[in-house]
Amino acid sequence: MNILYIGYSDYSTTSYHRFSALERLGHHVTLLDPYEYLKPILANTILGKFHYVTGYHYVQAKMAQLLHQKVFTYKKLDLIWVDNGELFGPQCLKILRKLGVPIILYNIDDPTGERDGNRFLTLRKSLSFYDLCVVVRDATYRDFIKLQLPTLKVTMSYDEIAHLPYDITKPLETEFISDIAFVGTWIKGEKRDEFLLSLIEDGLNISIWGDRWQKSKYWSKLKKSYKGKALKGQDYVKAIQGAKISLGLLSQGNRDTHTTRSFEIPFIGGLLCAQRTDEHLAMFKEKEEAVFWENSTECANICKWLLKNESKRLAIQSNGFRKVRQLKVGNEDICKKILSVISQK
């Protein structure tokens, strides 16, 4: 299949991982990165924020210009795959529709939720132009169905290549070895900082990697546990593999009931310690393949128990490693499912 893939060209992003998965499945995939085209604008702190909060309404002319320059040069396309879609409004979709092939929207965010304000305002205006909308949350799926959109819900996913476990025959740098690791961003209003601080004050040794943590009002107390900015590639894999326990925190504002971490952590070989949700319980046997909690107190108690019981901790870690592969939630698995559905339309 000849696919035009519109998404990030940065190899460290989940968007690029899906592009790579489609290539690994044997498809001929052409990558078009609209973010790179807009980089001079979006990289500017003030302009980038302006376009984010206005739903990218004011870059539509530039996006249409890009599509006119590029898409009509592609020959024999069978499918267009738009990853995220926040940059494209109706004008852009009308241009893509002229190519006469099915168009998929794949979005792992929550475009009908409230957390990101107007970020997806332009996208929401163009939803009816897609032949299939792929989402990863029950709440988003219900919203799309109410709008009478052709919608498929899938789980989030790990990548079969990008998240391969680090070669354990090689020594792991000491900076990546920890008791409990959290790799993720500080998000305003999510109280991730309060949660992690509660664990720290309960005597647990936490290692934090990620962006924007300096904005937390608890930064003075958290900075001793802060190891550095967001991790990518092998460094991300090493941090998960080097931790005895890895935290998977959800975004309530994004209506999460699982995240990519829910699968990446056990696939890499880490032990998933995450919030107890119906989806998590459906995916993993509690205290056998992963551990779950309702609040910071329960999380702290579970972590203390695991750190004292190495044999149990290693058993859960090993079971989770096997289970996530049985679930078939890698990028290649999810891409196969999506392509199977669109081929039947």
DOSE-887195 format. One record per residue (C-alpha): residue in three letters; x, y, z; residue number from 1. Coordinates in steps of 0.001 Angstrom, whole numbers. Each point is the difference from the previous one (the first is absolute). Example, Ala and Ser with C-alpha at 12.3 -4.5 7.8 and 13.67 -1.06 7.14 Angstrom:
# DOSE-887195
<atom tivo="ALA" px="12300" py="-4500" pz="7800" guvex="1"/>
<atom tivo="SER" px="1370" py="3440" pz="-660" guvex="2"/>
This chain:
# DOSE-887195
<atom tivo="MET" px="0" py="0" pz="0" guvex="1"/>
<atom tivo="ASN" px="1219" py="3511" pz="-827" guvex="2"/>
<atom tivo="ILE" px="-645" py="2226" pz="3005" guvex="3"/>
<atom tivo="LEU" px="484" py="3726" pz="514" guvex="4"/>
<atom tivo="TYR" px="776" py="384" pz="3701" guvex="5"/>
<atom tivo="ILE" px="-414" py="3521" pz="1398" guvex="6"/>
<atom tivo="GLY" px="1702" py="312" pz="3366" guvex="7"/>
<atom tivo="TYR" px="3255" py="681" pz="1843" guvex="8"/>
<atom tivo="SER" px="3326" py="-874" pz="-1603" guvex="9"/>
<atom tivo="ASP" px="1811" py="79" pz="3383" guvex="10"/>
<atom tivo="TYR" px="1051" py="-3623" pz="559" guvex="11"/>
<atom tivo="SER" px="-581" py="262" pz="3769" guvex="12"/>
<atom tivo="THR" px="-3737" py="722" pz="-251" guvex="13"/>
<atom tivo="THR" px="-2821" py="-2529" pz="180" guvex="14"/>
<atom tivo="SER" px="-1225" py="1401" pz="-3315" guvex="15"/>
<atom tivo="TYR" px="3230" py="-984" pz="-1732" guvex="16"/>
<atom tivo="HIS" px="-140" py="-3409" pz="1663" guvex="17"/>
<atom tivo="ARG" px="-3364" py="-643" pz="-1696" guvex="18"/>
<atom tivo="PHE" px="1436" py="1101" pz="-3332" guvex="19"/>
<atom tivo="SER" px="2840" py="-2483" pz="495" guvex="20"/>
<atom tivo="ALA" px="-2461" py="-2747" pz="959" guvex="21"/>
<atom tivo="LEU" px="-1881" py="473" pz="-3272" guvex="22"/>
<atom tivo="GLU" px="3290" py="-296" pz="-1884" guvex="23"/>
<atom tivo="ARG" px="916" py="-3148" pz="1938" guvex="24"/>
<atom tivo="LEU" px="-3327" py="-1497" pz="-1054" guvex="25"/>
<atom tivo="GLY" px="1170" py="275" pz="-3602" guvex="26"/>
<atom tivo="HIS" px="-1865" py="3096" pz="-1158" guvex="27"/>
<atom tivo="HIS" px="1527" py="2773" pz="-2090" guvex="28"/>
<atom tivo="VAL" px="-380" py="3007" pz="2276" guvex="29"/>
<atom tivo="THR" px="740" py="3630" pz="-886" guvex="30"/>
<atom tivo="LEU" px="465" py="2285" pz="3002" guvex="31"/>
<atom tivo="LEU" px="-1150" py="3629" pz="-62" guvex="32"/>
<atom tivo="ASP" px="772" py="2031" pz="3138" guvex="33"/>
<atom tivo="PRO" px="-2147" py="3167" pz="301" guvex="34"/>
<atom tivo="TYR" px="1628" py="814" pz="3346" guvex="35"/>
<atom tivo="GLU" px="3399" py="301" pz="-1667" guvex="36"/>
<atom tivo="TYR" px="-1533" py="2365" pz="-2573" guvex="37"/>
<atom tivo="LEU" px="-1358" py="2176" pz="2828" guvex="38"/>
<atom tivo="LYS" px="3072" py="-342" pz="2223" guvex="39"/>
<atom tivo="PRO" px="1102" py="3665" pz="-293" guvex="40"/>
<atom tivo="ILE" px="-3417" py="1014" pz="1332" guvex="41"/>
<atom tivo="LEU" px="-753" py="-2727" pz="2533" guvex="42"/>
<atom tivo="ALA" px="3524" py="62" pz="1475" guvex="43"/>
<atom tivo="ASN" px="-509" py="3628" pz="979" guvex="44"/>
<atom tivo="THR" px="-1183" py="26" pz="3624" guvex="45"/>
<atom tivo="ILE" px="-2593" py="2748" pz="-450" guvex="46"/>
<atom tivo="LEU" px="-1247" py="-977" pz="-3466" guvex="47"/>
<atom tivo="GLY" px="-41" py="-3705" pz="849" guvex="48"/>
<atom tivo="LYS" px="-2214" py="592" pz="3019" guvex="49"/>
<atom tivo="PHE" px="-2238" py="2386" pz="-1965" guvex="50"/>
<atom tivo="HIS" px="-688" py="-2566" pz="-2707" guvex="51"/>
<atom tivo="TYR" px="-527" py="-2747" pz="2593" guvex="52"/>
<atom tivo="VAL" px="-2652" py="1962" pz="1916" guvex="53"/>
<atom tivo="THR" px="-1720" py="1136" pz="-3212" guvex="54"/>
<atom tivo="GLY" px="-249" py="-3521" pz="-1342" guvex="55"/>
<atom tivo="TYR" px="2426" py="633" pz="-2881" guvex="56"/>
<atom tivo="HIS" px="-2679" py="2017" pz="-1794" guvex="57"/>
<atom tivo="TYR" px="2540" py="2537" pz="-1244" guvex="58"/>
<atom tivo="VAL" px="2342" py="-2502" pz="-1659" guvex="59"/>
<atom tivo="GLN" px="-2619" py="-1506" pz="-2288" guvex="60"/>
<atom tivo="ALA" px="1134" py="1983" pz="-3033" guvex="61"/>
<atom tivo="LYS" px="3565" py="-1264" pz="466" guvex="62"/>
<atom tivo="MET" px="-1216" py="-3567" pz="443" guvex="63"/>
<atom tivo="ALA" px="-2079" py="232" pz="-3168" guvex="64"/>
<atom tivo="GLN" px="3036" py="1379" pz="-1813" guvex="65"/>
<atom tivo="LEU" px="2121" py="-2929" pz="1178" guvex="66"/>
<atom tivo="LEU" px="-2570" py="-2547" pz="-1144" guvex="67"/>
<atom tivo="HIS" px="-379" py="1637" pz="-3416" guvex="68"/>
<atom tivo="GLN" px="3791" py="-85" pz="-421" guvex="69"/>
<atom tivo="LYS" px="428" py="-3617" pz="1061" guvex="70"/>
<atom tivo="VAL" px="-2948" py="-2344" pz="-216" guvex="71"/>
<atom tivo="PHE" px="-714" py="230" pz="-3715" guvex="72"/>
<atom tivo="THR" px="3548" py="-1135" pz="-736" guvex="73"/>
<atom tivo="TYR" px="-633" py="-3390" pz="1651" guvex="74"/>
<atom tivo="LYS" px="-947" py="-2781" pz="-2376" guvex="75"/>
<atom tivo="LYS" px="-2266" py="-3001" pz="513" guvex="76"/>
<atom tivo="LEU" px="-1034" py="655" pz="3579" guvex="77"/>
<atom tivo="ASP" px="-2339" py="-2532" pz="1617" guvex="78"/>
<atom tivo="LEU" px="-463" py="1683" pz="3375" guvex="79"/>
<atom tivo="ILE" px="685" py="3179" pz="1966" guvex="80"/>
<atom tivo="TRP" px="803" py="-381" pz="3715" guvex="81"/>
<atom tivo="VAL" px="-192" py="3246" pz="2003" guvex="82"/>
<atom tivo="ASP" px="1640" py="-339" pz="3408" guvex="83"/>
<atom tivo="ASN" px="-1476" py="2355" pz="2643" guvex="84"/>
<atom tivo="GLY" px="-1610" py="2365" pz="-2537" guvex="85"/>
<atom tivo="GLU" px="67" py="3150" pz="2144" guvex="86"/>
<atom tivo="LEU" px="1516" py="2082" pz="-2824" guvex="87"/>
<atom tivo="PHE" px="-2606" py="-831" pz="-2644" guvex="88"/>
<atom tivo="GLY" px="-3391" py="1669" pz="-371" guvex="89"/>
<atom tivo="PRO" px="-2720" py="-491" pz="-2649" guvex="90"/>
<atom tivo="GLN" px="1966" py="1880" pz="-2684" guvex="91"/>
<atom tivo="CYS" px="2890" py="-2446" pz="345" guvex="92"/>
<atom tivo="LEU" px="-2244" py="-3070" pz="41" guvex="93"/>
<atom tivo="LYS" px="-1730" py="1166" pz="-3186" guvex="94"/>
<atom tivo="ILE" px="3399" py="55" pz="-1689" guvex="95"/>
<atom tivo="LEU" px="811" py="-3507" pz="1231" guvex="96"/>
<atom tivo="ARG" px="-3381" py="-1302" pz="-1128" guvex="97"/>
<atom tivo="LYS" px="863" py="1000" pz="-3577" guvex="98"/>
<atom tivo="LEU" px="2477" py="-2887" pz="-18" guvex="99"/>
<atom tivo="GLY" px="-2953" py="-2388" pz="26" guvex="100"/>
<atom tivo="VAL" px="1275" py="-2444" pz="2624" guvex="101"/>
<atom tivo="PRO" px="-1196" py="-819" pz="3545" guvex="102"/>
<atom tivo="ILE" px="1264" py="2289" pz="2770" guvex="103"/>
<atom tivo="ILE" px="649" py="-1242" pz="3546" guvex="104"/>
<atom tivo="LEU" px="290" py="2220" pz="3060" guvex="105"/>
<atom tivo="TYR" px="2030" py="-1586" pz="2798" guvex="106"/>
<atom tivo="ASN" px="-11" py="2008" pz="3235" guvex="107"/>
<atom tivo="ILE" px="1314" py="-1231" pz="3361" guvex="108"/>
<atom tivo="ASP" px="-934" py="3226" pz="1796" guvex="109"/>
<atom tivo="ASP" px="-3485" py="996" pz="1110" guvex="110"/>
<atom tivo="PRO" px="-1212" py="2484" pz="-2650" guvex="111"/>
<atom tivo="THR" px="-3524" py="237" pz="1445" guvex="112"/>
<atom tivo="GLY" px="1176" py="335" pz="3607" guvex="113"/>
<atom tivo="GLU" px="578" py="3211" pz="1929" guvex="114"/>
<atom tivo="ARG" px="3608" py="-278" pz="1196" guvex="115"/>
<atom tivo="ASP" px="1648" py="1594" pz="-3049" guvex="116"/>
<atom tivo="GLY" px="-2453" py="2865" pz="-465" guvex="117"/>
<atom tivo="ASN" px="-334" py="1063" pz="-3659" guvex="118"/>
<atom tivo="ARG" px="2978" py="-1999" pz="-1236" guvex="119"/>
<atom tivo="PHE" px="-2208" py="-2312" pz="-2091" guvex="120"/>
<atom tivo="LEU" px="-2575" py="2610" pz="-1054" guvex="121"/>
<atom tivo="THR" px="1051" py="-87" pz="-3664" guvex="122"/>
<atom tivo="LEU" px="213" py="-3797" pz="17" guvex="123"/>
<atom tivo="ARG" px="-3537" py="-343" pz="1350" guvex="124"/>
<atom tivo="LYS" px="-1299" py="2060" pz="-2934" guvex="125"/>
<atom tivo="SER" px="1533" py="-2475" pz="-2461" guvex="126"/>
<atom tivo="LEU" px="-968" py="-3339" pz="1574" guvex="127"/>
<atom tivo="SER" px="-2821" py="-711" pz="-2460" guvex="128"/>
<atom tivo="PHE" px="2496" py="-81" pz="-2898" guvex="129"/>
<atom tivo="TYR" px="1739" py="-3138" pz="1292" guvex="130"/>
<atom tivo="ASP" px="-971" py="-3497" pz="-1121" guvex="131"/>
<atom tivo="LEU" px="1101" py="-1453" pz="3332" guvex="132"/>
<atom tivo="CYS" px="843" py="1663" pz="3315" guvex="133"/>
<atom tivo="VAL" px="2197" py="-2100" pz="2297" guvex="134"/>
<atom tivo="VAL" px="-5" py="881" pz="3713" guvex="135"/>
<atom tivo="VAL" px="1350" py="-1619" pz="3172" guvex="136"/>
<atom tivo="ARG" px="-2448" py="1034" pz="2753" guvex="137"/>
<atom tivo="ASP" px="-3514" py="-1164" pz="758" guvex="138"/>
<atom tivo="ALA" px="-1033" py="3595" pz="746" guvex="139"/>
<atom tivo="THR" px="1330" py="1242" pz="-3348" guvex="140"/>
<atom tivo="TYR" px="-1624" py="-2924" pz="-1798" guvex="141"/>
<atom tivo="ARG" px="-3387" py="811" pz="1521" guvex="142"/>
<atom tivo="ASP" px="367" py="3655" pz="-1012" guvex="143"/>
<atom tivo="PHE" px="872" py="-931" pz="-3576" guvex="144"/>
<atom tivo="ILE" px="-2900" py="-2440" pz="-269" guvex="145"/>
<atom tivo="LYS" px="-2384" py="2722" pz="1185" guvex="146"/>
<atom tivo="LEU" px="1305" py="2102" pz="-2880" guvex="147"/>
<atom tivo="GLN" px="-835" py="-2944" pz="-2313" guvex="148"/>
<atom tivo="LEU" px="3606" py="-385" pz="-1104" guvex="149"/>
<atom tivo="PRO" px="1446" py="-3299" pz="-1290" guvex="150"/>
<atom tivo="THR" px="2109" py="-848" pz="3024" guvex="151"/>
<atom tivo="LEU" px="2262" py="-2817" pz="1159" guvex="152"/>
<atom tivo="LYS" px="1329" py="-260" pz="3538" guvex="153"/>
<atom tivo="VAL" px="3364" py="-1687" pz="518" guvex="154"/>
<atom tivo="THR" px="2339" py="-147" pz="2966" guvex="155"/>
<atom tivo="MET" px="3147" py="2043" pz="236" guvex="156"/>
<atom tivo="SER" px="3122" py="-1910" pz="-930" guvex="157"/>
<atom tivo="TYR" px="3700" py="-633" pz="437" guvex="158"/>
<atom tivo="ASP" px="2400" py="-219" pz="-2920" guvex="159"/>
<atom tivo="GLU" px="1524" py="-3360" pz="-863" guvex="160"/>
<atom tivo="ILE" px="3365" py="1559" pz="-915" guvex="161"/>
<atom tivo="ALA" px="316" py="3328" pz="1841" guvex="162"/>
<atom tivo="HIS" px="-874" py="-1597" pz="3340" guvex="163"/>
<atom tivo="LEU" px="2033" py="-3193" pz="-279" guvex="164"/>
<atom tivo="PRO" px="1659" py="-794" pz="3347" guvex="165"/>
<atom tivo="TYR" px="3583" py="1163" pz="403" guvex="166"/>
<atom tivo="ASP" px="2633" py="-2718" pz="-344" guvex="167"/>
<atom tivo="ILE" px="358" py="-1217" pz="3582" guvex="168"/>
<atom tivo="THR" px="3439" py="-1478" pz="-742" guvex="169"/>
<atom tivo="LYS" px="1291" py="3584" pz="-114" guvex="170"/>
<atom tivo="PRO" px="372" py="2005" pz="3230" guvex="171"/>
<atom tivo="LEU" px="-2744" py="2565" pz="601" guvex="172"/>
<atom tivo="GLU" px="1148" py="3488" pz="935" guvex="173"/>
<atom tivo="THR" px="-501" py="707" pz="3709" guvex="174"/>
<atom tivo="GLU" px="-2031" py="3119" pz="-818" guvex="175"/>
<atom tivo="PHE" px="-2798" py="-2249" pz="-1258" guvex="176"/>
<atom tivo="ILE" px="-88" py="-2337" pz="3003" guvex="177"/>
<atom tivo="SER" px="-2735" py="823" pz="2509" guvex="178"/>
<atom tivo="ASP" px="-2568" py="-1414" pz="2397" guvex="179"/>
<atom tivo="ILE" px="-3019" py="1788" pz="-1470" guvex="180"/>
<atom tivo="ALA" px="-30" py="1958" pz="-3262" guvex="181"/>
<atom tivo="PHE" px="-2454" py="2405" pz="-1526" guvex="182"/>
<atom tivo="VAL" px="654" py="1225" pz="-3535" guvex="183"/>
<atom tivo="GLY" px="-2498" py="2679" pz="-905" guvex="184"/>
<atom tivo="THR" px="-902" py="3666" pz="-191" guvex="185"/>
<atom tivo="TRP" px="-1246" py="2329" pz="2724" guvex="186"/>
<atom tivo="ILE" px="-3534" py="991" pz="-1020" guvex="187"/>
<atom tivo="LYS" px="-1775" py="2943" pz="1581" guvex="188"/>
<atom tivo="GLY" px="-2967" py="-1047" pz="2108" guvex="189"/>
<atom tivo="GLU" px="740" py="-3748" pz="-138" guvex="190"/>
<atom tivo="LYS" px="1596" py="-125" pz="3485" guvex="191"/>
<atom tivo="ARG" px="2723" py="-2364" pz="-1150" guvex="192"/>
<atom tivo="ASP" px="2423" py="2009" pz="2114" guvex="193"/>
<atom tivo="GLU" px="-2125" py="-473" pz="3136" guvex="194"/>
<atom tivo="PHE" px="-224" py="-3727" pz="-662" guvex="195"/>
<atom tivo="LEU" px="3744" py="-470" pz="-463" guvex="196"/>
<atom tivo="LEU" px="802" py="2239" pz="2961" guvex="197"/>
<atom tivo="SER" px="-2272" py="-2146" pz="2168" guvex="198"/>
<atom tivo="LEU" px="2023" py="-3072" pz="-970" guvex="199"/>
<atom tivo="ILE" px="3274" py="1783" pz="691" guvex="200"/>
<atom tivo="GLU" px="-1191" py="1190" pz="3415" guvex="201"/>
<atom tivo="ASP" px="-1012" py="-3598" pz="740" guvex="202"/>
<atom tivo="GLY" px="3669" py="-933" pz="-289" guvex="203"/>
<atom tivo="LEU" px="77" py="-1378" pz="-3551" guvex="204"/>
<atom tivo="ASN" px="2871" py="657" pz="-2387" guvex="205"/>
<atom tivo="ILE" px="-1531" py="1511" pz="-3149" guvex="206"/>
<atom tivo="SER" px="1802" py="901" pz="-3233" guvex="207"/>
<atom tivo="ILE" px="-1815" py="2536" pz="-2210" guvex="208"/>
<atom tivo="TRP" px="763" py="770" pz="-3630" guvex="209"/>
<atom tivo="GLY" px="-2025" py="2422" pz="-2090" guvex="210"/>
<atom tivo="ASP" px="-698" py="3562" pz="-1041" guvex="211"/>
<atom tivo="ARG" px="-1472" py="2996" pz="1854" guvex="212"/>
<atom tivo="TRP" px="439" py="-1368" pz="3528" guvex="213"/>
<atom tivo="GLN" px="1632" py="3274" pz="1010" guvex="214"/>
<atom tivo="LYS" px="-3469" py="1593" pz="-330" guvex="215"/>
<atom tivo="SER" px="-1343" py="-2050" pz="2897" guvex="216"/>
<atom tivo="LYS" px="-603" py="1896" pz="3223" guvex="217"/>
<atom tivo="TYR" px="1688" py="-2963" pz="1709" guvex="218"/>
<atom tivo="TRP" px="3146" py="246" pz="-2124" guvex="219"/>
<atom tivo="SER" px="2247" py="785" pz="2978" guvex="220"/>
<atom tivo="LYS" px="-1013" py="-3345" pz="1520" guvex="221"/>
<atom tivo="LEU" px="-34" py="-1980" pz="-3251" guvex="222"/>
<atom tivo="LYS" px="3277" py="1159" pz="-1530" guvex="223"/>
<atom tivo="LYS" px="2087" py="-2456" pz="2045" guvex="224"/>
<atom tivo="SER" px="-1877" py="-2808" pz="-1796" guvex="225"/>
<atom tivo="TYR" px="158" py="1642" pz="-3432" guvex="226"/>
<atom tivo="LYS" px="2437" py="-1705" pz="-2378" guvex="227"/>
<atom tivo="GLY" px="-473" py="2006" pz="-3186" guvex="228"/>
<atom tivo="LYS" px="-2152" py="951" pz="-2974" guvex="229"/>
<atom tivo="ALA" px="-2250" py="-2277" pz="-2045" guvex="230"/>
<atom tivo="LEU" px="1702" py="-3209" pz="-1072" guvex="231"/>
<atom tivo="LYS" px="1" py="-1280" pz="-3571" guvex="232"/>
<atom tivo="GLY" px="1113" py="-3111" pz="-1821" guvex="233"/>
<atom tivo="GLN" px="2358" py="-2341" pz="1821" guvex="234"/>
<atom tivo="ASP" px="234" py="2303" pz="3028" guvex="235"/>
<atom tivo="TYR" px="-3746" py="-413" pz="570" guvex="236"/>
<atom tivo="VAL" px="316" py="-3773" pz="-302" guvex="237"/>
<atom tivo="LYS" px="2962" py="-50" pz="2389" guvex="238"/>
<atom tivo="ALA" px="-1845" py="2029" pz="2655" guvex="239"/>
<atom tivo="ILE" px="-2907" py="-2471" pz="-35" guvex="240"/>
<atom tivo="GLN" px="2277" py="-3032" pz="-7" guvex="241"/>
<atom tivo="GLY" px="2174" py="1431" pz="2738" guvex="242"/>
<atom tivo="ALA" px="-2912" py="620" pz="2367" guvex="243"/>
<atom tivo="LYS" px="-1348" py="-2618" pz="2375" guvex="244"/>
<atom tivo="ILE" px="-3449" py="1619" pz="-352" guvex="245"/>
<atom tivo="SER" px="-1294" py="2380" pz="-2695" guvex="246"/>
<atom tivo="LEU" px="-2952" py="2298" pz="627" guvex="247"/>
<atom tivo="GLY" px="-2669" py="485" pz="-2638" guvex="248"/>
<atom tivo="LEU" px="-1942" py="3153" pz="864" guvex="249"/>
<atom tivo="LEU" px="-3216" py="853" pz="-1835" guvex="250"/>
<atom tivo="SER" px="-1197" py="3420" pz="-1094" guvex="251"/>
<atom tivo="GLN" px="-3429" py="600" pz="1489" guvex="252"/>
<atom tivo="GLY" px="-456" py="3070" pz="-2182" guvex="253"/>
<atom tivo="ASN" px="689" py="-2159" pz="-3050" guvex="254"/>
<atom tivo="ARG" px="-2530" py="-2596" pz="1197" guvex="255"/>
<atom tivo="ASP" px="2661" py="-2750" pz="64" guvex="256"/>
<atom tivo="THR" px="-796" py="-3502" pz="1161" guvex="257"/>
<atom tivo="HIS" px="3281" py="-1318" pz="-1411" guvex="258"/>
<atom tivo="THR" px="2979" py="1585" pz="-1780" guvex="259"/>
<atom tivo="THR" px="2870" py="-1027" pz="-2249" guvex="260"/>
<atom tivo="ARG" px="1998" py="-606" pz="3208" guvex="261"/>
<atom tivo="SER" px="-2501" py="-2752" pz="883" guvex="262"/>
<atom tivo="PHE" px="1531" py="-2075" pz="-2804" guvex="263"/>
<atom tivo="GLU" px="3461" py="1479" pz="-485" guvex="264"/>
<atom tivo="ILE" px="1069" py="-725" pz="3586" guvex="265"/>
<atom tivo="PRO" px="-727" py="-3768" pz="14" guvex="266"/>
<atom tivo="PHE" px="1193" py="-406" pz="-3614" guvex="267"/>
<atom tivo="ILE" px="3356" py="1526" pz="933" guvex="268"/>
<atom tivo="GLY" px="165" py="-2315" pz="2997" guvex="269"/>
<atom tivo="GLY" px="-999" py="2360" pz="2775" guvex="270"/>
<atom tivo="LEU" px="-2609" py="-484" pz="2707" guvex="271"/>
<atom tivo="LEU" px="-3144" py="2060" pz="-646" guvex="272"/>
<atom tivo="CYS" px="-1382" py="1762" pz="3077" guvex="273"/>
<atom tivo="ALA" px="-3015" py="2048" pz="-1056" guvex="274"/>
<atom tivo="GLN" px="-3396" py="1305" pz="1005" guvex="275"/>
<atom tivo="ARG" px="-2694" py="-2671" pz="299" guvex="276"/>
<atom tivo="THR" px="-2494" py="363" pz="-2877" guvex="277"/>
<atom tivo="ASP" px="-2402" py="-2370" pz="-1732" guvex="278"/>
<atom tivo="GLU" px="2227" py="-41" pz="-3081" guvex="279"/>
<atom tivo="HIS" px="3157" py="-752" pz="1966" guvex="280"/>
<atom tivo="LEU" px="-1757" py="-2825" pz="1846" guvex="281"/>
<atom tivo="ALA" px="-1254" py="-1423" pz="-3297" guvex="282"/>
<atom tivo="MET" px="3525" py="7" pz="-1411" guvex="283"/>
<atom tivo="PHE" px="2101" py="-1268" pz="2912" guvex="284"/>
<atom tivo="LYS" px="-607" py="-2290" pz="2985" guvex="285"/>
<atom tivo="GLU" px="501" py="2115" pz="3095" guvex="286"/>
<atom tivo="LYS" px="3030" py="-916" pz="2117" guvex="287"/>
<atom tivo="GLU" px="898" py="-2683" pz="-2539" guvex="288"/>
<atom tivo="GLU" px="778" py="1958" pz="-3197" guvex="289"/>
<atom tivo="ALA" px="-86" py="3601" pz="1294" guvex="290"/>
<atom tivo="VAL" px="-932" py="1866" pz="3173" guvex="291"/>
<atom tivo="PHE" px="-2683" py="2653" pz="400" guvex="292"/>
<atom tivo="TRP" px="-1102" py="2571" pz="2583" guvex="293"/>
<atom tivo="GLU" px="-2768" py="2469" pz="795" guvex="294"/>
<atom tivo="ASN" px="2053" py="2720" pz="1694" guvex="295"/>
<atom tivo="SER" px="3509" py="944" pz="1089" guvex="296"/>
<atom tivo="THR" px="-304" py="-1835" pz="3324" guvex="297"/>
<atom tivo="GLU" px="-864" py="-3290" pz="-1662" guvex="298"/>
<atom tivo="CYS" px="2706" py="589" pz="-2607" guvex="299"/>
<atom tivo="ALA" px="2608" py="592" pz="2707" guvex="300"/>
<atom tivo="ASN" px="-1008" py="-3167" pz="1854" guvex="301"/>
<atom tivo="ILE" px="163" py="-2078" pz="-3186" guvex="302"/>
<atom tivo="CYS" px="3423" py="1382" pz="-877" guvex="303"/>
<atom tivo="LYS" px="1351" py="-730" pz="3472" guvex="304"/>
<atom tivo="TRP" px="-1345" py="-3565" pz="-227" guvex="305"/>
<atom tivo="LEU" px="1583" py="-540" pz="-3413" guvex="306"/>
<atom tivo="LEU" px="3370" py="1411" pz="1041" guvex="307"/>
<atom tivo="LYS" px="89" py="-2398" pz="2953" guvex="308"/>
<atom tivo="ASN" px="-1098" py="-3035" pz="-2042" guvex="309"/>
<atom tivo="GLU" px="2404" py="-340" pz="-2903" guvex="310"/>
<atom tivo="SER" px="-1221" py="-3422" pz="-1121" guvex="311"/>
<atom tivo="LYS" px="-3600" py="1231" pz="-271" guvex="312"/>
<atom tivo="ARG" px="1101" py="3190" pz="-1737" guvex="313"/>
<atom tivo="LEU" px="2022" py="-1903" pz="-2579" guvex="314"/>
<atom tivo="ALA" px="-2873" py="-2444" pz="-566" guvex="315"/>
<atom tivo="ILE" px="-2473" py="2819" pz="-695" guvex="316"/>
<atom tivo="GLN" px="2526" py="1670" pz="-2271" guvex="317"/>
<atom tivo="SER" px="551" py="-3221" pz="-1960" guvex="318"/>
<atom tivo="ASN" px="-3728" py="-753" pz="-251" guvex="319"/>
<atom tivo="GLY" px="-733" py="3526" pz="-1246" guvex="320"/>
<atom tivo="PHE" px="2762" py="-362" pz="-2587" guvex="321"/>
<atom tivo="ARG" px="-1702" py="-3105" pz="-1409" guvex="322"/>
<atom tivo="LYS" px="-3560" py="1321" pz="310" guvex="323"/>
<atom tivo="VAL" px="512" py="3213" pz="-1956" guvex="324"/>
<atom tivo="ARG" px="1240" py="-2021" pz="-2959" guvex="325"/>
<atom tivo="GLN" px="-3068" py="-2216" pz="185" guvex="326"/>
<atom tivo="LEU" px="-2261" py="3052" pz="-90" guvex="327"/>
<atom tivo="LYS" px="1224" py="907" pz="-3515" guvex="328"/>
<atom tivo="VAL" px="93" py="3728" pz="663" guvex="329"/>
<atom tivo="GLY" px="3183" py="879" pz="-1864" guvex="330"/>
<atom tivo="ASN" px="-74" py="2632" pz="-2717" guvex="331"/>
<atom tivo="GLU" px="95" py="-2645" pz="-2704" guvex="332"/>
<atom tivo="ASP" px="-2973" py="-1804" pz="1566" guvex="333"/>
<atom tivo="ILE" px="-2044" py="3201" pz="275" guvex="334"/>
<atom tivo="CYS" px="893" py="1143" pz="-3520" guvex="335"/>
<atom tivo="LYS" px="-1078" py="-3383" pz="-1414" guvex="336"/>
<atom tivo="LYS" px="-3356" py="337" pz="1762" guvex="337"/>
<atom tivo="ILE" px="-584" py="3510" pz="-1317" guvex="338"/>
<atom tivo="LEU" px="913" py="-918" pz="-3572" guvex="339"/>
<atom tivo="SER" px="-2267" py="-3045" pz="183" guvex="340"/>
<atom tivo="VAL" px="-2953" py="2188" pz="1024" guvex="341"/>
<atom tivo="ILE" px="580" py="2685" pz="-2658" guvex="342"/>
<atom tivo="SER" px="363" py="-2647" pz="-2714" guvex="343"/>
<atom tivo="GLN" px="-3536" py="-1208" pz="763" guvex="344"/>
<atom tivo="LYS" px="-1544" py="3449" pz="-511" guvex="345"/>
